[in-house]
Amino acid sequence: MFLTTDLLDPDRQNTIQNIDQNLVDFLPKDYLHFLLEYGTGTYCDEVYITYPDDKNISLTFSSYTDLWKLNDLYNENDLLQSVQIGSTANGDIICVTQNKKGKIFVLPRHSTEIISFMAFDETIKYFVPKISKTYFDPIFDSKTECINLIKSEKELIDIFPIHEEFLRTFTFDFVINETTQPKYFLKVSAVGLLLISFTKTEFISNFKTVLLKIFFLL
């Protein structure tokens, strides 16, 4: 797995050690190991991995338990006692519950069917499309700057030549979505990680252009 930065949360071990032992007893071991190794952050831009939150689900959904089909696999009591350990870019909630130790549940945003998994690693990989390499973006003490070369729809810039020049000039660690909307990963010592994303955009006029986004993760 590729790390977008070498700067990890130095207090992550203390944070984990301070988690209530009653929670630790049923939190997935591979989830705790991941937090200990990398801390919190975003996995492949699809899954947000967080420290355990034993309040959000019960406070948010205590009056909306009919949003999902509850059964013996995961009942109303399980829902109200669930601990959130992450979420997805699509708004799905990843959680565990004390009475179903060893299982991870996903409360979908756009479905009533609850999904379950037997491991944290299996869960996060389920939401990631097949890409050349997995990557993780820790959120500790990071800053993002986005440079947009298109100021308005009246000032469209065809940057296909820029894309071609970039490929001739730079050496990158790896690329995803190379044939559709390529995103290049370059580790640069001065700024941390440089992510360059070429995103194709089509306007009403059918004029095709490319939007260049440069992300500096400091």
Disulfide bonds with the S-S distance in Angstrom:
none
